[in-house]
Amino acid sequence: MSLIFYNREKLKQHTKWRWGEEKLGEMCGVVDDWEQLAESEANYVLFGIPEDVGVRANYGHVGTSKAWNACLDAICNIQSNVFTNANNVVVLGEIDCSEEMMDAKQLESDDPFFPTKIGSLVKSIDDKVSEIIQKIIALNKIPIAIGGGQNNAYGMIKGVSLSYDKPINCINLDAYSDFTALEHRHSGNGFSYAHEEGYLDKYFILGLLRNYNSVTLLNRIEETEGKVAFERFEDISVYQKTSFKEALQKAKKHVAGTYFGLELDLDTVATMGSSAMTPSGFTLEEARQYITTLSKHKNCIYIHLCEGNPLMENFESQVGKSLAFLISDILGN
């Protein structure tokens, strides 16, 4: 089995007990197997994908494999109260990516066969993610995945699509499209592969940065004849041609007519510890508005928070607490 289930003792390792307080790590759901998950009344299932294989394959900064642990240290210690709804989530565990991580670390980027070798490792993780998503969807629950790179969007989209036997839509708060060429699998082409293989229908990128998206990429988007659309970051936050709220509505209109996945790449948040840190981006509060607004929609079928990198500038606490805020925005009221 590609999933490592967490028990209460595991969560206690991340939870700081304090007299008179109840923490999420003490009050959230835990299960030993899929049968127990089926019996749980919680709507949300939280799990980690501790890998940076997809980021390595895209020649990026390693460290996204550490985001899940940083997230656990933070989310387990938020207060369990009437606003956080700890009883509405099961902390399921983590997808076992240890073998792929070990193999990826042995590869040299100047090896002429590097793309093929590491691409196959990304595909192996794709299969694991798709398998877990199908199991969660079959139980009528909403998965919340903490990456890892955005390569894992492919496995999540595929898992949902196979579950319903039809393509789904997706929205991504991101400075990059991750709709790049269909070369070896990596963190930059999860959506283009999902679209090419018929798992992804409509796709909206909210916050595309003009400086980091090529002519080839923009032409590829245009060739989808409206299936893929975007709103530029500059038009929202620099030129103020449209408000953030208006951009959210535009994105929702594009994808929300059927089941859609909700993606948030932490690269898009200014000065966030992430695999491609940026000094100019959305605020964490805007990211929280995005998550709060769209995760509550009846057709939101999964949430994926990715590309956090606690190793960048030693931002472990920042990344962990930011992920905890975003998760509690999904659960809370």
HELIX and SHEET records of a PDB file:
HELIX    1   1 ARG A    8  LYS A   12  1                                   5    
HELIX    2   2 LEU A   24  MET A   27  1                                   4    
HELIX    3   3 TRP A   34  GLU A   39  1                                   6    
HELIX    4   4 VAL A   53  ALA A   57  1                                   5    
HELIX    5   5 THR A   64  LYS A   66  5                                   3    
HELIX    6   6 ALA A   67  ILE A   75  1                                   9    
HELIX    7   7 ALA A   86  ASN A   88  5                                   3    
HELIX    8   8 SER A   98  LYS A  105  1                                   8    
HELIX    9   9 PHE A  114  ALA A  138  1                                  25    
HELIX   10  10 ASN A  152  TYR A  164  1                                  13    
HELIX   11  11 GLY A  190  GLU A  196  1                                   7    
HELIX   12  12 ARG A  210  TYR A  212  5                                   3    
HELIX   13  13 VAL A  215  GLU A  222  1                                   8    
HELIX   14  14 PHE A  233  PHE A  233  1                                   1    
HELIX   15  15 GLU A  234  VAL A  238  3                                   5    
HELIX   16  16 PHE A  244  VAL A  255  1                                  12    
HELIX   17  17 LEU A  266  THR A  268  5                                   3    
HELIX   18  18 LEU A  284  SER A  295  1                                  12    
HELIX   19  19 MET A  312  ASN A  314  5                                   3    
HELIX   20  20 GLU A  316  LEU A  331  1                                  16    
SHEET    1   A 9 LEU A   3  PHE A   5  0                                        
SHEET    2   A 9 VAL A  89  ILE A  95 -1                                        
SHEET    3   A 9 TYR A  44  GLY A  48  1                                        
SHEET    4   A 9 ILE A 142  ILE A 146  1                                        
SHEET    5   A 9 CYS A 300  CYS A 306  1                                        
SHEET    6   A 9 PHE A 260  ASP A 265  1                                        
SHEET    7   A 9 ILE A 168  LEU A 173  1                                        
SHEET    8   A 9 LEU A 200  LEU A 208  1                                        
SHEET    9   A 9 VAL A 228  ARG A 232  1                                        
END                                                                             
